[in-house]
Amino acid sequence: TDISGLLATPNSGNGISLTDSPGNTIGGINVQDRNIIYGGINLAGANTTGNKIIGNYLGPDITGQTALGQGGGISISDASNNEVGPGNVISGNINHGLHFTGQNASNNRVFGNYFGLAADGNTPMGNQNRNIVIENAPNNRIGGLTSDSLNVISASVNEDGILLFGANAYGNQIVGNYIGTNASGDQAVGNAQRGVIIAAEATNNIIGPNNVISGNVNWGIQIYHITATGNKVINNLIGTDATGTQPLDNGQANVYITNSPGNLVDGNTICGAGGGQPGGPGIELLGVDTWNTVISNNFIGTNANGDQGLGNGSVGIVAYKGASNNNIGPNNVISGNGGGIEFFGAETDSMHVFGNYIGTNQSDAADIGNMYSGINITDSSAFNTIGPGNVISNNGDIGIQINTPGAVYNRIIGNLIGTTSDGMSALGNGEFGILCAAPYTTIGGLLEEEQNVVSANSPGIVIGSDDGSGNCIIQGNYIGTDITGNGALLNEGTGLTLNNSTSNIVGGLEPGARNVIGSMGIVNLAATNNKVIGNYIGIRADGSGPIDN
């Protein structure tokens, strides 16, 4: 710059360059130590270690509020054990804010900086490309667990907050940052694309804990590519403000996993996707190479306490275009959304949903239901297992619906559908407990742990549709009773309806096959060749007397 620090007088190359040079300090914690640097800083070489970059303006003028022009940020190439922070403002640059490259660019720490904002922590001053890039570089740490370690990483002009890619981009941790917000974490100053993207060959990286990833123009987090495996998204606020109590929307899905196997999403609060508009799911799983994902212990659609619905724009979780063999559970609260969970499309199969609260929470909250169905399986999504251990209650529409003939061989086992989590009180879904229009569905089973309680809905279970269905097995369930099978929790209308449906088996002579139906029994509408055997209809499970019908 010129002597005033207000006008750029560019260097022909970097402002500062260190090559195989250890133990230097650039800047300092006091204002008088600050450098105003146009042209950026370059650290390179295996011997460039133990350097500290503190309290500088890289991109802004001396006021910290106006960009000098098209300067450079910081490049760290095959240099290790350096520190960037605290107190740098790295904003308004022509390319990336900070770029790590090379296998030896490892064990660096980045903490307490502003990327893409002016020095006031509120005014956008975006880097033109990405704020931080980790390219083929392992074991770096962005942020920290203390409040003075957090980086604010926001307002990139054209791209993402953070990108990780390359075969040596492993073991990196992004922890305790605000990504897409201002420095207070209460206003959106979003990155132009994603908050964080983990791309090809980046493995075993950790996003979390304690990041706020909100207010970004498109996705909060994307994990993309068949080689991007073993990554963890843990204990973040995604789509809320820093308190976890107010939505601060990402424009599309909060977590978007595309053709990437073997990743973990655990312990996060995930809401506000899509700005409350249709098309913004909390978690989106897409593609035939998205398998072995584990989604557990999250609040999806609620605040960080799980007791207030903040919602995602469409569903809490959606899987489609061949995503298969993924695990949803245990201990997710999936409530307050447009819908809870949706699977659709050919090859979207063998999903397992277990041990979740869908439409309510662990305290049986009655005011955070999903607007529509708890679970919707459609359009040739097959061989999925719902249960055991889900509480699917208090949804505005249907508890579980399987609504197309191509969605075959699904199993619904061991769930509470329409009751509280102890199975003793009513917390009904707005319409059907289960609506099944697909053949070869199994509801319940011969084992005690496969028994569903389907009660306090309107009505209980309906098998069939105008298109017909059949060859379903309904065994071992309590329908219109509490979990003991002896107390009435009646469904409104029928307990079980067979509608234009053939060759179903209701009950059986095997131990455990008996259904206990305490609502208005079984209604058969234009249904043929069905077998109804060995059930207690209007009789308590212990056989001691009647249940009201």
C-alpha positions as semicolon CSV with decimal commas, in nm:
position;residue;x (nm);y (nm);z (nm)
1;T;0,000;0,000;0,000
2;D;0,099;0,365;0,007
3;I;0,212;0,519;0,335
4;S;-0,145;0,601;0,435
5;G;-0,250;0,238;0,417
6;L;-0,553;0,341;0,215
7;L;-0,439;0,297;-0,144
8;A;-0,297;-0,013;-0,309
9;T;0,047;0,007;-0,465
10;P;0,078;-0,360;-0,558
11;N;0,386;-0,574;-0,521
12;S;0,476;-0,776;-0,826
13;G;0,448;-1,095;-0,621
14;N;0,360;-1,181;-0,263
15;G;0,368;-0,919;0,006
16;I;0,569;-1,157;0,229
17;S;0,722;-1,491;0,129
18;L;0,896;-1,738;0,359
19;T;1,072;-2,038;0,206
20;D;1,234;-2,298;0,432
21;S;1,230;-2,035;0,704
22;P;1,121;-2,131;1,058
23;G;1,016;-1,944;1,370
24;N;0,908;-1,606;1,234
25;T;0,624;-1,382;1,356
26;I;0,434;-1,164;1,111
27;G;0,230;-0,903;1,296
28;G;0,129;-0,915;1,661
29;I;-0,153;-0,880;1,908
30;N;-0,123;-0,499;1,940
31;V;-0,260;-0,255;1,684
32;Q;0,085;-0,108;1,622
33;D;0,211;-0,455;1,530
34;R;-0,042;-0,494;1,250
35;N;0,074;-0,522;0,890
36;I;-0,143;-0,404;0,603
37;I;-0,053;-0,650;0,329
38;Y;-0,156;-0,629;-0,035
39;G;-0,030;-0,931;-0,228
40;G;-0,064;-1,188;0,045
41;I;0,167;-1,416;0,241
42;N;0,331;-1,733;0,112
43;L;0,479;-2,000;0,340
44;A;0,658;-2,280;0,155
45;G;0,892;-2,567;0,221
46;A;0,938;-2,842;0,474
47;N;1,155;-2,624;0,699
48;T;0,898;-2,345;0,717
49;T;0,765;-2,436;1,059
50;G;0,669;-2,261;1,380
51;N;0,573;-1,934;1,210
52;K;0,293;-1,713;1,342
53;I;0,070;-1,478;1,144
54;I;-0,113;-1,254;1,392
55;G;-0,337;-0,950;1,374
56;N;-0,280;-0,848;1,010
57;Y;-0,509;-0,710;0,745
58;L;-0,472;-0,913;0,425
59;G;-0,702;-0,749;0,173
60;P;-0,852;-0,456;0,368
61;D;-0,698;-0,110;0,397
62;I;-0,582;0,034;0,728
63;T;-0,940;0,099;0,843
64;G;-1,029;-0,268;0,805
65;Q;-1,355;-0,165;0,642
66;T;-1,262;-0,117;0,274
67;A;-1,092;-0,363;0,042
68;L;-0,773;-0,242;-0,121
69;G;-0,855;-0,418;-0,445
70;Q;-0,752;-0,752;-0,583
71;G;-0,490;-0,865;-0,334
72;G;-0,390;-1,213;-0,221
73;G;-0,460;-1,404;0,097
74;I;-0,232;-1,668;0,253
75;S;-0,080;-1,971;0,083
76;I;0,079;-2,252;0,285
77;S;0,254;-2,505;0,063
78;D;0,419;-2,812;0,219
79;A;0,482;-2,615;0,538
80;S;0,382;-2,753;0,877
81;N;0,315;-2,654;1,238
82;N;0,241;-2,289;1,164
83;E;-0,028;-2,069;1,319
84;V;-0,262;-1,829;1,141
85;G;-0,425;-1,620;1,410
86;P;-0,557;-1,471;1,611
87;G;-0,682;-1,139;1,482
88;N;-0,620;-1,151;1,108
89;V;-0,877;-1,009;0,868
90;I;-0,838;-1,203;0,542
91;S;-1,096;-1,052;0,312
92;G;-1,153;-0,889;-0,026
93;N;-0,889;-1,094;-0,209
94;I;-0,895;-1,197;-0,572
95;N;-0,867;-1,569;-0,507
96;H;-0,886;-1,780;-0,192
97;G;-0,848;-1,638;0,154
98;L;-0,625;-1,925;0,276
99;H;-0,493;-2,215;0,069
100;F;-0,315;-2,524;0,205
101;T;-0,147;-2,748;-0,052
102;G;0,069;-3,056;-0,028
103;Q;0,113;-3,357;0,195
104;N;0,360;-3,173;0,417
105;A;0,120;-2,884;0,480
106;S;0,011;-3,047;0,803
107;N;-0,057;-2,973;1,168
108;N;-0,119;-2,606;1,103
109;R;-0,366;-2,414;1,320
110;V;-0,604;-2,141;1,205
111;F;-0,792;-1,963;1,482
112;G;-0,952;-1,633;1,573
113;N;-0,968;-1,476;1,224
114;Y;-1,224;-1,313;0,999
115;F;-1,252;-1,450;0,646
116;G;-1,475;-1,259;0,405
117;L;-1,584;-0,992;0,650
118;A;-1,455;-0,646;0,733
119;A;-1,289;-0,584;1,068
120;D;-1,624;-0,498;1,229
121;G;-1,731;-0,862;1,190
122;N;-2,054;-0,767;1,015
123;T;-1,982;-0,602;0,679
124;P;-1,932;-0,840;0,384
125;M;-1,590;-0,814;0,219
126;G;-1,583;-1,140;0,035
127;N;-1,287;-1,325;-0,107
128;Q;-1,363;-1,387;-0,472
129;N;-1,309;-1,761;-0,460
130;R;-1,324;-1,981;-0,150
131;N;-1,239;-1,858;0,194
132;I;-1,032;-2,166;0,289
133;V;-0,905;-2,449;0,069
134;I;-0,738;-2,762;0,206
135;E;-0,588;-2,939;-0,097
136;N;-0,402;-3,264;-0,042
137;A;-0,308;-3,144;0,307
138;P;-0,361;-3,353;0,625
139;N;-0,421;-3,297;0,995
140;N;-0,485;-2,924;1,003
141;R;-0,717;-2,758;1,251
142;I;-0,951;-2,474;1,159
143;G;-1,093;-2,314;1,475
144;G;-1,096;-2,441;1,830
145;L;-1,310;-2,512;2,132
146;T;-1,274;-2,174;2,304
147;S;-1,465;-1,863;2,202
148;D;-1,148;-1,676;2,106
149;S;-1,047;-1,959;1,872
150;L;-1,346;-1,940;1,639
151;N;-1,300;-1,817;1,286
152;V;-1,580;-1,635;1,108
153;I;-1,581;-1,773;0,752
154;S;-1,841;-1,597;0,544
155;A;-1,942;-1,396;0,236
156;S;-1,731;-1,566;-0,032
157;V;-1,829;-1,399;-0,356
158;N;-1,845;-1,693;-0,594
159;E;-1,775;-2,015;-0,408
160;D;-1,770;-2,196;-0,075
161;G;-1,667;-2,121;0,278
162;I;-1,430;-2,420;0,306
163;L;-1,326;-2,684;0,051
164;L;-1,136;-3,004;0,133
165;F;-1,017;-3,235;-0,146
166;G;-0,735;-3,462;-0,253
167;A;-0,597;-3,795;-0,138
168;N;-0,390;-3,640;0,140
169;A;-0,675;-3,426;0,273
170;Y;-0,739;-3,647;0,574
171;G;-0,753;-3,595;0,948
172;N;-0,845;-3,227;0,924
173;Q;-1,080;-3,081;1,184
174;I;-1,313;-2,785;1,144
175;V;-1,425;-2,695;1,495
176;G;-1,605;-2,409;1,665
177;N;-1,637;-2,171;1,368
178;Y;-1,915;-1,947;1,237
179;I;-1,954;-2,033;0,869
180;G;-2,200;-1,812;0,682
181;T;-2,286;-1,571;0,963
182;N;-2,156;-1,252;1,116
183;A;-1,923;-1,250;1,416
184;S;-2,218;-1,260;1,658
185;G;-2,368;-1,564;1,488
186;D;-2,708;-1,401;1,464
187;Q;-2,721;-1,267;1,105
188;A;-2,668;-1,437;0,770
189;V;-2,365;-1,325;0,568
190;G;-2,362;-1,635;0,356
191;N;-2,103;-1,794;0,134
192;A;-2,212;-1,797;-0,230
193;Q;-2,232;-2,175;-0,256
194;R;-2,177;-2,413;0,037
195;G;-2,062;-2,353;0,387
196;V;-1,832;-2,658;0,372
197;I;-1,768;-2,906;0,093
198;I;-1,571;-3,228;0,129
199;A;-1,492;-3,349;-0,222
200;A;-1,299;-3,617;-0,411
201;E;-1,056;-3,833;-0,212
202;A;-1,088;-3,634;0,113
203;T;-1,132;-3,889;0,392
204;N;-1,165;-3,912;0,767
205;N;-1,211;-3,541;0,827
206;I;-1,421;-3,402;1,111
207;I;-1,665;-3,111;1,088
208;G;-1,738;-3,028;1,447
209;P;-1,803;-2,991;1,723
210;N;-1,956;-2,649;1,780
211;N;-1,961;-2,498;1,433
212;V;-2,250;-2,275;1,332
213;I;-2,302;-2,343;0,961
214;S;-2,591;-2,123;0,859
215;G;-2,703;-1,851;0,622
216;N;-2,520;-1,990;0,318
217;V;-2,673;-1,935;-0,024
218;N;-2,695;-2,302;-0,117
219;W;-2,601;-2,602;0,099
220;G;-2,476;-2,594;0,453
221;I;-2,246;-2,896;0,412
222;Q;-2,191;-3,113;0,105
223;I;-1,997;-3,439;0,100
224;Y;-1,945;-3,537;-0,261
225;H;-1,770;-3,824;-0,444
226;I;-1,735;-4,198;-0,404
227;T;-1,383;-4,147;-0,267
228;A;-1,491;-3,898;0,003
229;T;-1,545;-4,150;0,282
230;G;-1,516;-4,179;0,657
231;N;-1,594;-3,814;0,722
232;K;-1,783;-3,704;1,034
233;V;-2,028;-3,418;1,089
234;I;-2,071;-3,402;1,465
235;N;-2,234;-3,170;1,717
236;N;-2,291;-2,861;1,502
237;L;-2,568;-2,606;1,464
238;I;-2,667;-2,619;1,096
239;G;-2,936;-2,375;0,987
240;T;-2,975;-2,194;1,319
241;D;-2,821;-1,894;1,489
242;A;-2,546;-1,938;1,747
243;T;-2,798;-1,992;2,027
244;G;-2,963;-2,284;1,847
245;T;-3,304;-2,131;1,911
246;Q;-3,376;-1,934;1,591
247;P;-3,360;-2,043;1,226
248;L;-3,084;-1,893;1,012
249;D;-3,149;-2,070;0,689
250;N;-2,917;-2,228;0,440
251;G;-3,072;-2,191;0,095
252;Q;-3,095;-2,561;0,013
253;A;-3,027;-2,880;0,208
254;N;-2,844;-2,839;0,536
255;V;-2,644;-3,161;0,485
256;Y;-2,616;-3,291;0,128
257;I;-2,440;-3,626;0,072
258;T;-2,404;-3,711;-0,296
259;N;-2,257;-4,041;-0,417
260;S;-2,038;-4,066;-0,108
261;P;-2,032;-4,374;0,119
262;G;-1,951;-4,437;0,481
263;N;-1,997;-4,097;0,645
264;L;-2,141;-4,006;0,987
265;V;-2,387;-3,730;1,080
266;D;-2,427;-3,731;1,458
267;G;-2,539;-3,501;1,735
268;N;-2,627;-3,198;1,523
269;T;-2,915;-2,953;1,527
270;I;-3,034;-2,935;1,165
271;C;-3,317;-2,703;1,069
272;G;-3,412;-2,409;0,852
273;A;-3,312;-2,563;0,517
274;G;-3,451;-2,391;0,211
275;G;-3,556;-2,079;0,395
276;G;-3,871;-2,261;0,497
277;Q;-3,958;-2,313;0,129
278;P;-4,037;-2,648;-0,036
279;G;-3,727;-2,825;-0,163
280;G;-3,503;-2,768;0,137
281;P;-3,456;-3,096;0,330
282;G;-3,261;-3,119;0,650
283;I;-3,046;-3,409;0,521
284;E;-3,041;-3,514;0,156
285;L;-2,894;-3,849;0,048
286;L;-2,854;-3,889;-0,327
287;G;-2,701;-4,143;-0,563
288;V;-2,613;-4,510;-0,586
289;D;-2,277;-4,457;-0,417
290;T;-2,436;-4,308;-0,106
291;W;-2,443;-4,609;0,126
292;N;-2,346;-4,695;0,482
293;T;-2,425;-4,344;0,603
294;V;-2,510;-4,326;0,973
295;I;-2,748;-4,050;1,089
296;S;-2,786;-4,056;1,467
297;N;-2,857;-3,843;1,773
298;N;-2,961;-3,536;1,575
299;F;-3,237;-3,280;1,621
300;I;-3,376;-3,247;1,268
301;G;-3,637;-2,974;1,243
302;T;-3,628;-2,851;1,603
303;N;-3,419;-2,617;1,813
304;A;-3,111;-2,738;1,997
305;N;-3,321;-2,853;2,294
306;G;-3,555;-3,053;2,073
307;D;-3,862;-2,884;2,220
308;Q;-3,953;-2,620;1,959
309;G;-4,024;-2,680;1,593
310;L;-3,811;-2,466;1,361
311;G;-3,859;-2,684;1,055
312;N;-3,683;-2,768;0,733
313;G;-3,850;-2,648;0,415
314;S;-3,956;-2,989;0,288
315;V;-3,871;-3,309;0,478
316;G;-3,635;-3,382;0,761
317;I;-3,448;-3,655;0,567
318;V;-3,484;-3,757;0,202
319;A;-3,308;-4,039;0,013
320;Y;-3,344;-4,091;-0,361
321;K;-3,176;-4,179;-0,692
322;G;-3,036;-4,502;-0,558
323;A;-2,913;-4,411;-0,211
324;S;-2,930;-4,741;-0,023
325;N;-2,822;-4,934;0,285
326;N;-2,807;-4,624;0,504
327;N;-2,896;-4,615;0,874
328;I;-3,124;-4,350;1,025
329;G;-3,102;-4,390;1,400
330;P;-3,089;-4,423;1,682
331;N;-3,210;-4,123;1,880
332;N;-3,287;-3,871;1,611
333;V;-3,573;-3,629;1,678
334;I;-3,724;-3,567;1,333
335;S;-4,003;-3,320;1,398
336;G;-4,133;-2,980;1,300
337;N;-4,068;-3,034;0,927
338;G;-4,296;-3,047;0,625
339;G;-4,258;-3,426;0,637
340;G;-4,043;-3,650;0,848
341;I;-3,860;-3,900;0,622
342;E;-3,906;-3,977;0,253
343;F;-3,757;-4,252;0,035
344;F;-3,828;-4,263;-0,337
345;G;-3,698;-4,396;-0,663
346;A;-3,570;-4,726;-0,798
347;E;-3,263;-4,861;-0,620
348;T;-3,334;-4,648;-0,314
349;D;-3,363;-4,954;-0,100
350;S;-3,254;-5,139;0,213
351;M;-3,273;-4,828;0,429
352;H;-3,304;-4,886;0,803
353;V;-3,491;-4,643;1,030
354;F;-3,478;-4,732;1,397
355;G;-3,498;-4,583;1,743
356;N;-3,615;-4,234;1,642
357;Y;-3,880;-3,985;1,749
358;I;-4,072;-3,877;1,441
359;G;-4,332;-3,607;1,505
360;T;-4,254;-3,576;1,874
361;N;-3,953;-3,595;2,110
362;Q;-3,831;-3,787;2,414
363;S;-4,077;-3,592;2,632
364;D;-4,377;-3,669;2,407
365;A;-4,416;-3,307;2,295
366;A;-4,745;-3,257;2,119
367;D;-4,666;-2,928;1,942
368;I;-4,372;-3,018;1,715
369;G;-4,531;-3,262;1,472
370;N;-4,431;-3,285;1,109
371;M;-4,692;-3,117;0,892
372;Y;-4,753;-3,416;0,667
373;S;-4,648;-3,779;0,700
374;G;-4,399;-3,917;0,946
375;I;-4,249;-4,158;0,689
376;N;-4,330;-4,176;0,317
377;I;-4,198;-4,459;0,097
378;T;-4,286;-4,426;-0,268
379;D;-4,191;-4,482;-0,630
380;S;-4,025;-4,828;-0,624
381;S;-3,826;-4,780;-0,303
382;A;-3,807;-5,137;-0,171
383;F;-3,667;-5,367;0,098
384;N;-3,661;-5,093;0,362
385;T;-3,705;-5,164;0,733
386;I;-3,890;-4,921;0,960
387;G;-3,810;-5,017;1,317
388;P;-3,767;-5,129;1,574
389;G;-3,797;-4,860;1,836
390;N;-3,940;-4,565;1,648
391;V;-4,209;-4,345;1,802
392;I;-4,407;-4,217;1,501
393;S;-4,675;-3,997;1,646
394;N;-4,833;-3,652;1,631
395;N;-4,777;-3,603;1,258
396;G;-5,036;-3,397;1,078
397;D;-5,114;-3,658;0,818
398;I;-5,019;-4,029;0,807
399;G;-4,780;-4,204;1,040
400;I;-4,628;-4,431;0,773
401;Q;-4,738;-4,447;0,412
402;I;-4,614;-4,678;0,140
403;N;-4,815;-4,546;-0,145
404;T;-4,709;-4,697;-0,478
405;P;-4,731;-5,058;-0,601
406;G;-4,361;-5,065;-0,690
407;A;-4,249;-5,005;-0,331
408;V;-4,234;-5,375;-0,242
409;Y;-4,097;-5,592;0,039
410;N;-4,085;-5,321;0,302
411;R;-4,106;-5,414;0,672
412;I;-4,263;-5,217;0,958
413;I;-4,159;-5,374;1,287
414;G;-4,149;-5,283;1,652
415;N;-4,278;-4,926;1,640
416;L;-4,516;-4,712;1,845
417;I;-4,742;-4,541;1,594
418;G;-4,984;-4,290;1,744
419;T;-4,887;-4,325;2,110
420;T;-4,653;-4,168;2,360
421;S;-4,306;-4,314;2,405
422;D;-4,421;-4,546;2,684
423;G;-4,701;-4,681;2,465
424;M;-4,963;-4,602;2,729
425;S;-5,126;-4,277;2,613
426;A;-5,264;-4,136;2,289
427;L;-5,052;-3,909;2,067
428;G;-5,222;-3,986;1,742
429;N;-5,132;-3,901;1,387
430;G;-5,385;-3,684;1,204
431;E;-5,493;-3,954;0,964
432;F;-5,395;-4,320;0,915
433;G;-5,148;-4,490;1,140
434;I;-5,028;-4,695;0,843
435;L;-5,145;-4,664;0,483
436;C;-5,001;-4,934;0,259
437;A;-5,076;-4,952;-0,113
438;A;-4,778;-5,174;-0,195
439;P;-4,765;-5,554;-0,210
440;Y;-4,542;-5,782;-0,007
441;T;-4,527;-5,551;0,293
442;T;-4,478;-5,701;0,638
443;I;-4,632;-5,521;0,937
444;G;-4,521;-5,677;1,262
445;G;-4,390;-6,030;1,304
446;L;-4,375;-6,336;1,523
447;L;-4,122;-6,198;1,771
448;E;-4,214;-5,969;2,059
449;E;-3,965;-5,706;1,942
450;E;-4,137;-5,696;1,602
451;Q;-4,476;-5,603;1,747
452;N;-4,613;-5,263;1,645
453;V;-4,859;-5,066;1,853
454;V;-5,083;-4,877;1,610
455;S;-5,332;-4,678;1,812
456;A;-5,512;-4,344;1,848
457;N;-5,494;-4,269;1,475
458;S;-5,771;-4,200;1,222
459;P;-5,799;-4,495;1,136
460;G;-5,540;-4,759;1,230
461;I;-5,407;-4,962;0,934
462;V;-5,537;-4,955;0,577
463;I;-5,405;-5,208;0,326
464;G;-5,486;-5,144;-0,037
465;S;-5,594;-4,869;-0,271
466;D;-5,781;-4,821;-0,594
467;D;-5,475;-4,968;-0,769
468;G;-5,487;-5,276;-0,550
469;S;-5,224;-5,443;-0,339
470;G;-5,179;-5,773;-0,168
471;N;-4,965;-6,049;-0,030
472;C;-4,904;-5,846;0,284
473;I;-4,848;-6,001;0,626
474;I;-4,995;-5,838;0,937
475;Q;-4,896;-6,031;1,247
476;G;-4,831;-5,980;1,615
477;N;-4,953;-5,620;1,641
478;Y;-5,157;-5,433;1,898
479;I;-5,404;-5,218;1,706
480;G;-5,620;-4,980;1,907
481;T;-5,471;-5,079;2,242
482;D;-5,193;-4,962;2,467
483;I;-4,858;-5,142;2,475
484;T;-4,991;-5,403;2,719
485;G;-5,263;-5,505;2,476
486;N;-5,518;-5,482;2,757
487;G;-5,612;-5,115;2,767
488;A;-5,802;-4,932;2,495
489;L;-5,634;-4,659;2,284
490;L;-5,885;-4,673;2,006
491;N;-5,823;-4,566;1,653
492;E;-6,096;-4,348;1,509
493;G;-6,290;-4,572;1,277
494;T;-6,150;-4,912;1,191
495;G;-5,856;-5,094;1,338
496;L;-5,766;-5,268;1,010
497;T;-5,915;-5,215;0,666
498;L;-5,848;-5,434;0,363
499;N;-5,948;-5,228;0,061
500;N;-5,936;-5,381;-0,287
501;S;-5,654;-5,600;-0,163
502;T;-5,596;-5,971;-0,210
503;S;-5,408;-6,263;-0,059
504;N;-5,312;-6,097;0,267
505;I;-5,248;-6,283;0,590
506;V;-5,382;-6,128;0,911
507;G;-5,267;-6,323;1,213
508;G;-5,188;-6,691;1,204
509;L;-5,153;-7,004;1,413
510;E;-4,781;-6,965;1,487
511;P;-4,681;-6,842;1,834
512;G;-4,672;-6,463;1,825
513;A;-4,881;-6,428;1,509
514;R;-5,198;-6,311;1,684
515;N;-5,301;-5,947;1,638
516;V;-5,495;-5,782;1,918
517;I;-5,741;-5,539;1,762
518;G;-5,927;-5,317;1,999
519;S;-6,080;-5,075;1,755
520;M;-6,371;-5,138;1,521
521;G;-6,227;-5,472;1,419
522;I;-6,155;-5,554;1,055
523;V;-6,336;-5,409;0,756
524;N;-6,311;-5,586;0,421
525;L;-6,386;-5,368;0,118
526;A;-6,383;-5,555;-0,214
527;A;-6,096;-5,766;-0,084
528;T;-6,056;-6,131;-0,178
529;N;-5,859;-6,441;-0,087
530;N;-5,745;-6,302;0,246
531;K;-5,678;-6,512;0,556
532;V;-5,777;-6,378;0,900
533;I;-5,667;-6,635;1,155
534;G;-5,616;-6,656;1,529
535;N;-5,661;-6,290;1,621
536;Y;-5,818;-6,134;1,930
537;I;-6,070;-5,884;1,800
538;G;-6,218;-5,685;2,083
539;I;-6,049;-5,916;2,334
540;R;-5,764;-5,820;2,563
541;A;-5,419;-5,965;2,493
542;D;-5,434;-6,171;2,812
543;G;-5,774;-6,310;2,706
544;S;-5,938;-6,193;3,027
545;G;-6,219;-5,990;2,878
546;P;-6,333;-5,740;2,618
547;I;-6,174;-5,424;2,486
548;D;-6,420;-5,162;2,371
549;N;-6,489;-5,160;1,996
